Amino acid sequence: MRVFLFIIIAGLLSSCNGINKILKSKDPEYKLRMAEQFYVKKKYHLAQAIYEDVMPNFRGSPLFEDIYYKYAYCAYYQKDYLNAENLFKSFLEAFPNSTKAEELDYMRAYCFYKMSPKIPLDQTNTIKAMGMLQTFINTHPNSPRNKEATELIDICRVKLEEKERLAAQLYFDLGQFRAAGVAFTTLVNDFPESEKGDEYKLMVIKSYFKFAELSVDEKKAERYEQVISECNDFVDRFPESKLVKEVERYISLSNNNIKNLNNEQTKTST
C-alpha cells in the first residue's frame, strides 16, 4: 500500500514539475504542442492549464478558435459543467459563425442536463436544461441532435413529475389530506400527458375523501359532494381507466355518507 501511495505521489510531483517547466517556457508554439499532446492523452487538467496560459499569445490568430474550443472541452471532460457551460457560451459569443456553433449551442444545454441533481433536490438546473434544449430544437430544426434533445427533455420531465408526486404523497402520508388533494390536482394539471394521470386523479379523490371523513359534521356533506365531483371528473377524463370501478366505489361511499348525515340531521331536528 505504501509503495502504491509513493508511486502516486511521485507521479503527481513529476506532472507538476513537468507542467511548471512547460509554463515557464517562452516559446508559445512549444506550449501549444504540449497542450495538444496532453489533450490527446486525455490529461485534461494539464492541457487546460497550458491552454489558459498560452491563449493570449494566439488571440486573433487562425488557431485561436480551436484552442478555445478544446479549452472549453477540458472543463467539460473534467465534469466542471458550470464552467464548461460558461466557456461554451463565451465561445459562441466570440465565434458566432463557427462551424462548431451548433455543437456548442447543444453542449450548453447538455451541461445543464448533466448538472440536473437527484430527484429530492432543487430542480432549477433540470428546468433550465429543458428550456435550453427546447430552444436548441426551435433554433436548429434540422439538427441531427434534436432526437437526443427531445429524449433528454422527456427524461427531465419525468424527473420533475416524480419530484412533484413525492411531495404530494408526503402530504398524504402525513395526514394532511386537503394539502394532498391540492398537490395531486396540481400534479394532474402540470402533467396532463402522464401515463399515471388516472392514478394521480384517484389520489385526489382519496385525499378529499379522507379530508371529508375527518371533518366536523357541519362540513362533511359539503366535502363528500366535492369527492363526488372529483369522481365525475375522473370518469370524464379517464373513461377507459382500469381504476373506474374503484372511483365508482367512492361515489357510492360518499352518497351513502351524505344520506346517513341527512338522516341524522332529520332525527335531531325531530
C-alpha positions in Angstrom: 0.0 0.0 0.0 2.8 2.4 0.9 4.6 1.6 -2.3 1.5 2.3 -4.3 1.0 5.6 -2.5 4.6 6.6 -3.1 4.1 5.9 -6.9 1.0 8.1 -7.0 2.8 10.9 -5.1 5.9 10.6 -7.3 3.7 10.7 -10.4 1.9 13.9 -9.2 5.2 15.6 -8.4 6.6 14.6 -11.8 3.5 16.0 -13.5 3.7 19.3 -11.5 7.4 19.7 -12.3 6.8 18.9 -15.9 4.0 21.3 -16.4 5.8 24.1 -14.5 8.7 23.7 -16.9 6.4 24.0 -19.8 4.6 27.0 -18.4 8.0 28.7 -17.8 8.9 28.3 -21.4 8.9 31.5 -23.5 8.0 29.5 -26.7 4.2 29.7 -27.2 4.4 27.2 -30.1 6.1 24.7 -27.9 3.5 25.2 -25.2 0.7 24.7 -27.6 2.2 21.5 -28.9 2.4 20.2 -25.3 -1.2 21.2 -24.6 -2.3 19.3 -27.7 -0.4 16.2 -26.6 -2.0 16.3 -23.1 -5.4 16.8 -24.7 -5.0 13.8 -27.0 -3.8 11.7 -24.0 -6.9 12.9 -22.0 -4.9 14.6 -19.4 -7.3 17.5 -19.4 -6.2 19.2 -16.2 -2.7 19.6 -17.7 -4.0 20.6 -21.1 -6.4 23.1 -19.5 -3.6 24.9 -17.6 -1.4 25.2 -20.7 -4.2 26.3 -22.9 -5.2 29.0 -20.4 -1.6 30.2 -20.2 -1.0 30.3 -24.0 -4.3 31.6 -25.2 -3.3 35.3 -25.1 -0.4 34.6 -27.5 -2.7 33.3 -30.1 -5.7 35.7 -29.8 -6.6 36.9 -33.2 -4.7 34.1 -35.0 -6.4 31.3 -37.0 -5.5 28.9 -34.3 -7.4 30.7 -31.5 -10.8 29.2 -32.3 -9.5 25.7 -32.0 -7.6 26.5 -28.8 -10.7 28.0 -27.2 -12.8 25.0 -28.3 -10.5 22.5 -26.7 -10.0 24.7 -23.6 -13.8 24.7 -23.1 -14.0 20.9 -23.5 -11.2 20.5 -20.9 -13.6 21.8 -18.3 -16.4 19.6 -19.6 -14.3 16.4 -19.6 -13.3 17.1 -16.0 -17.1 17.3 -15.2 -16.8 21.0 -14.3 -20.1 21.5 -16.1 -20.8 25.0 -14.7 -17.5 26.4 -16.0 -17.9 24.4 -19.2 -21.3 25.9 -20.0 -19.9 29.4 -19.4 -17.0 28.7 -21.7 -19.2 27.2 -24.4 -21.3 30.4 -24.2 -18.2 32.6 -24.4 -17.1 30.6 -27.5 -20.4 31.2 -29.2 -20.2 34.9 -28.4 -16.6 35.1 -29.8 -17.2 32.9 -32.8 -21.0 33.1 -33.7 -20.3 31.9 -37.3 -18.1 29.0 -36.3 -18.8 25.6 -37.9 -18.8 24.3 -34.3 -21.5 26.8 -33.2 -24.4 24.3 -33.4 -22.5 21.7 -31.5 -21.6 24.1 -28.6 -25.1 25.5 -28.5 -26.2 22.0 -27.8 -23.4 21.4 -25.3 -24.5 24.4 -23.3 -27.9 22.8 -22.8 -26.4 19.4 -22.2 -24.2 20.9 -19.4 -27.3 21.9 -17.5 -28.7 18.4 -18.1 -25.6 17.0 -16.6 -26.0 19.3 -13.6 -29.5 18.1 -13.0 -29.5 16.6 -9.5 -31.2 13.7 -7.8 -35.0 13.9 -7.6 -35.3 15.1 -4.0 -33.0 18.1 -4.6 -33.7 21.5 -6.1 -34.5 21.1 -9.9 -33.6 24.5 -11.1 -30.9 23.1 -13.5 -33.4 20.5 -14.7 -35.8 23.2 -15.7 -33.0 25.2 -17.3 -31.9 22.2 -19.3 -35.4 21.6 -20.6 -35.8 25.2 -21.6 -32.4 25.3 -23.4 -32.9 22.0 -25.1 -36.3 23.2 -26.4 -34.7 26.4 -27.6 -32.0 24.4 -29.4 -34.7 22.4 -31.2 -36.5 25.5 -32.2 -33.3 27.3 -33.3 -31.9 24.3 -35.2 -35.0 22.5 -36.6 -32.9 20.3 -38.9 -30.2 19.3 -36.4 -29.5 15.6 -36.1 -29.1 16.3 -32.3 -32.8 17.0 -32.0 -33.8 13.4 -31.4 -31.5 13.2 -28.4 -32.6 16.6 -27.2 -36.2 15.5 -27.2 -35.3 12.4 -25.3 -33.4 14.4 -22.7 -36.4 16.7 -22.3 -38.6 13.7 -21.7 -36.2 12.4 -19.0 -36.2 15.8 -17.3 -40.0 15.9 -17.4 -40.2 12.5 -15.8 -37.9 13.7 -13.0 -39.9 16.8 -12.4 -43.1 14.7 -12.3 -41.7 12.3 -9.8 -40.5 15.1 -7.6 -44.0 16.6 -7.6 -45.5 13.2 -6.9 -43.3 12.5 -4.0 -44.2 15.9 -2.5 -47.9 15.2 -2.9 -47.6 11.7 -1.5 -45.8 13.1 1.5 -48.7 15.3 2.4 -51.0 12.3 2.1 -48.7 10.1 4.3 -48.5 12.8 6.9 -52.3 13.0 7.1 -52.5 16.5 5.5 -55.3 15.4 3.2 -56.5 18.7 2.0 -53.0 19.7 1.0 -52.6 16.3 -0.6 -55.7 16.8 -2.7 -54.5 20.2 -3.9 -51.0 18.9 -4.6 -52.2 15.8 -6.6 -54.6 18.1 -8.5 -51.7 20.3 -9.5 -49.8 17.2 -10.5 -52.6 16.1 -12.8 -52.8 19.6 -14.4 -49.0 20.0 -14.7 -48.5 16.7 -16.4 -51.7 16.1 -18.5 -50.0 13.7 -20.8 -48.6 11.5 -18.0 -49.3 7.7 -18.2 -50.1 7.9 -14.5 -52.7 10.6 -14.8 -55.5 8.4 -13.6 -53.5 7.2 -10.6 -52.9 10.8 -9.6 -56.5 11.7 -10.0 -57.5 8.7 -7.8 -55.2 10.1 -5.2 -57.1 13.4 -5.4 -60.3 11.5 -4.7 -58.8 9.5 -1.8 -57.3 12.7 -0.3 -60.6 14.6 -0.3 -62.5 11.5 0.9 -60.1 11.3 3.9 -60.4 15.0 4.4 -64.2 14.7 4.5 -64.1 11.8 6.9 -62.1 13.8 9.4 -64.1 17.0 9.1 -66.6 18.3 11.6 -70.1 17.1 11.0 -71.3 20.5 9.7 -68.7 20.3 6.8 -68.9 16.6 5.9 -71.7 16.7 3.5 -70.2 19.6 1.5 -66.9 17.8 1.4 -68.3 14.5 0.3 -70.0 16.4 -2.5 -66.6 17.6 -3.6 -65.4 13.9 -3.6 -68.3 13.0 -5.9 -67.5 16.0 -8.2 -63.9 14.8 -8.4 -65.1 11.3 -9.2 -67.3 12.5 -12.0 -64.4 14.5 -13.4 -62.3 11.3 -13.2 -64.8 9.4 -15.3 -64.9 12.2 -17.9 -61.1 12.4 -18.2 -60.3 8.7 -18.0 -63.3 6.7 -19.1 -61.2 3.7 -20.2 -59.1 3.6 -17.0 -59.0 0.3 -15.0 -59.5 2.4 -11.9 -63.1 3.4 -12.8 -64.6 0.7 -10.6 -62.7 2.0 -7.6 -63.8 5.5 -8.4 -67.4 4.4 -8.6 -67.0 2.8 -5.1 -66.0 6.3 -3.8 -69.1 7.8 -5.4 -71.2 5.1 -3.6 -69.5 5.6 -0.3 -69.8 9.4 -0.5 -73.5 9.2 -1.4 -74.2 6.8 1.5 -72.3 9.0 3.9 -74.3 12.1 2.8 -77.6 10.1 3.1 -76.6 9.0 6.6 -75.7 12.6 7.6 -79.1 13.8 6.3 -80.9 11.1 8.3 -79.0 12.0 11.4 -79.9 15.7 10.9 -83.6 14.7 10.4 -83.6 12.7 13.6 -82.0 15.5 15.5 -84.5 18.1 14.3 -87.4 16.0 15.2 
